[in-house]
Structure formats: C-alpha cells, structure tokens
Amino acid sequence: MRNISAETLLILAGAVSFFVTYYSIPSIVTIARLKKVFDEPKQRKSHVNPIPTLGGVSIFAGFTVSAGSFISYDHIPSLQYILVACIIIFFIGLKDDLLVIAPSKKLLGQIVAALILILSGDLYLTSLHSFLGISHVSFPVSIILTTFVIIVVVNSFNLIDGVDGLAASIGMLTSAFFGTWFFLSGNREYSLISAAVFGTLLAFFRFNVFGGKNKIFMGDTGSLLVGLLLSVQVILFNEKNIGYTSAFHIMSAPAVSFAVLIVPLYDTIRVFIVRILRRRSPFSADKNHIHHLLLKLGYTHVQTTMLIAVVNICFIFLALLLQGLGIIWLMLVILILALALSSFLEYKVRLTHHNEK
C-alpha cells in the first residue's frame, strides 16, 4: 500500500486478523450450538463438556481477510496459490469436523494442496543446505521432499491439538519467530503472512482458553489450516537462508526449523515409535502425547500449555546459540535433549502412578 510503512502494515495485518477472528467467534459458537456441532467428551478427550468445534472457521476468515487486504500480489505472486491451498484444506477440515472423513481422503486433499503450492505457487525446497553433503536438489526430488514436509508439519500440528491453548500457543510462537526473522532480514512481505497467522491465533486463544460460554475448539478445520500456513513459513525460511550473507543469516536452517517446531514434530515421532514398539498402528489414538503426560501429573490445561511453550522457546534459543555446529550435530543435540526430557516425564508419570497404587 502507498505511503504506509512496513511496520504499520505489519501491525495492521495482525490487528485485522485478530479483530475478524475475535468478533466472528461468538456468532460461530451460537451457530454451532444451534446445529449441535460439538466435540463430545470421550475417554481419550481431556474435556468434560461438549464444546463447539468450528473455531477453524474464524481462523480461516481472519487470515484470508488480512492476507487479501495487506499482502501485495506483486511482491508475493504465490499468495493466490497459498489462499487456494488454504481453501482446500479448510473444506477438508470442515467436512471432517461435521461428518468425519476417511484418513485416506484427508491425506489426498493435503497432497493436492501441497502440489498446488509447489507446481503453481513455486513454493518448494531447492536445497538441503549441505546436509549429508547435498546442497541443490533436482525438481522431481524437491516435489517429493516438499510434499513430505508439508504433510508432516500439517499432521503433526493436528496431533498436538489436545489441550486448551496448546496448538494456538505453538502456532503463535512459530509465526512470531519466522515473522521476526522475515522482517529483520528484509523479507517484509513474508512477515505479513506470519503477522496474519499470529493475530488470528491470538484472538482464538482468548476464546479457547478463557472463552467461558463462548469457549470453542479449532477442530481439524483450524489445526490443519494452521499447520499448512506454518509449513509455508518453514519453506520460505529455509529458501531465504540459501546464500544469504547478512547479519541475520541462519546457519543450519533445517535444524533450526526443527527446533522451532520441536513440540509437534518430536511428539509425533515419539508417539509413532512407541505405538510401533507396542505392535499397534502408529495412527491409532491413545493418551500418550506430551500434553497427556503433563495432565496425568496434575497440571491444568493452562499450566500444561505454558510449560510446553516455555520449553519450546528454550529449544529455539538453544538452536540459535548452537547453529554453528552444523545441521547433523545440531539435530542430534536437539533430539537427545528432547528424548531426555520426555523420558524424564514418562518416568515421573510411572512413579506417580506407582505411588498411587
């Protein structure tokens, strides 16, 4: 926009997404209650009352209105394809929240959205940043790699949406990190994407955690959509660090990205391995996620969310401090530390359970 500073645009993008989401949620809650669109309490659930699950509708509205209003198509030609991918993921999540769809159909929709971003939006990973000695990757390999990254981020984020405020907090933290880097490194148009995501999640967080009669869950509609937008930021972050030589260059960008998304990525890897070792399907549901373990120790939803967010922040600072180690060594440090913390948590849960007998 003419005569508007980058800083003002950033604030406006976040503010508009916040207010669109904030003022749409009470109406969405009313409609959800009239149509009885609830997340019913079940054995694996951590809530005791039926809660409306259409929070993703407000997140979609907040982001799309903000992005369409303040992000220039001239500076980000891929924006239209990002929005198209968001629409696809939005309707997949909405149908799953309303009717429940087969996992295979949900995966197919995610692949279609990923291919639109890659083939039409030119959003794909072109380098492994010398990981295992590999820098540039061919386009066919890039399609496979980028699709895999998008699907992993989308679904891992979906899996952590288990306690009040957790998914929104991790989404805000991730967007704040990437948005800050985009802004400081001169990629200010991309920081508007992060600001729009941050604003809508901040408004959603208020109702998800402190909503009272207007309490709402984001549902698959929201978690899949936010996961997609985070994967877009991950791709842009890694691509913009290729050959970048300014003071804000991030070495070992893939490993730093992993640290930023440590909560959903590590927790997904962990529960999948545990399920396989127990000879169960890695996609079977259980109450073995990190947030479930903290709840078993007596932490409230808010305490669990805040504790996990603080740990996530510590991982980000550690990765930035040790980025010079290289991708492999930094990944090992991150994984070993995450394994140590999760093992200690599991030990505390077993000890507590044993003492209660």
C-alpha positions, 0 to 999 in steps of 0.5 A, a space after each residue: 500500500 502507498 505511503 504506509 510503512 512496513 511496520 504499520 502494515 505489519 501491525 495492521 495485518 495482525 490487528 485485522 486478523 485478530 479483530 475478524 477472528 475475535 468478533 466472528 467467534 461468538 456468532 460461530 459458537 451460537 451457530 454451532 450450538 444451534 446445529 449441535 456441532 460439538 466435540 463430545 467428551 470421550 475417554 481419550 478427550 481431556 474435556 468434560 463438556 461438549 464444546 463447539 468445534 468450528 473455531 477453524 472457521 474464524 481462523 480461516 476468515 481472519 487470515 484470508 481477510 488480512 492476507 487479501 487486504 495487506 499482502 501485495 500480489 506483486 511482491 508475493 505472486 504465490 499468495 493466490 496459490 497459498 489462499 487456494 491451498 488454504 481453501 482446500 484444506 479448510 473444506 477438508 477440515 470442515 467436512 471432517 469436523 461435521 461428518 468425519 472423513 476417511 484418513 485416506 481422503 484427508 491425506 489426498 486433499 493435503 497432497 493436492 494442496 501441497 502440489 498446488 503450492 509447489 507446481 503453481 505457487 513455486 513454493 518448494 525446497 531447492 536445497 538441503 543446505 549441505 546436509 549429508 553433503 547435498 546442497 541443490 536438489 533436482 525438481 522431481 526430488 524437491 516435489 517429493 521432499 516438499 510434499 513430505 514436509 508439508 504433510 508432516 508439519 500439517 499432521 503433526 500440528 493436528 496431533 498436538 491439538 489436545 489441550 486448551 491453548 496448546 496448538 494456538 500457543 505453538 502456532 503463535 510462537 512459530 509465526 512470531 519467530 519466522 515473522 521476526 526473522 522475515 522482517 529483520 532480514 528484509 523479507 517484509 512481505 513474508 512477515 505479513 503472512 506470519 503477522 496474519 497467522 499470529 493475530 488470528 491465533 491470538 484472538 482464538 486463544 482468548 476464546 479457547 482458553 478463557 472463552 467461558 460460554 463462548 469457549 470453542 475448539 479449532 477442530 481439524 478445520 483450524 489445526 490443519 489450516 494452521 499447520 499448512 500456513 506454518 509449513 509455508 513459513 518453514 519453506 520460505 525460511 529455509 529458501 531465504 537462508 540459501 546464500 544469504 550473507 547478512 547479519 541475520 543469516 541462519 546457519 543450519 536452517 533445517 535444524 533450526 526449523 526443527 527446533 522451532 517446531 520441536 513440540 509437534 514434530 518430536 511428539 509425533 515421532 515419539 508417539 509413532 515409535 512407541 505405538 510401533 514398539 507396542 505392535 499397534 498402528 502408529 495412527 491409532 489414538 491413545 493418551 500418550 502425547 506430551 500434553 497427556 503426560 503433563 495432565 496425568 501429573 496434575 497440571 491444568 490445561 493452562 499450566 500444561 500449555 505454558 510449560 510446553 511453550 516455555 520449553 519450546 522457546 528454550 529449544 529455539 534459543 538453544 538452536 540459535 546459540 548452537 547453529 554453528 555446529 552444523 545441521 547433523 550435530 545440531 539435530 542430534 543435540 536437539 533430539 537427545 535433549 528432547 528424548 531426555 526430557 520426555 523420558 524424564 516425564 514418562 518416568 515421573 508419570 510411572 512413579 506417580 502412578 506407582 505411588 498411587 497404587 
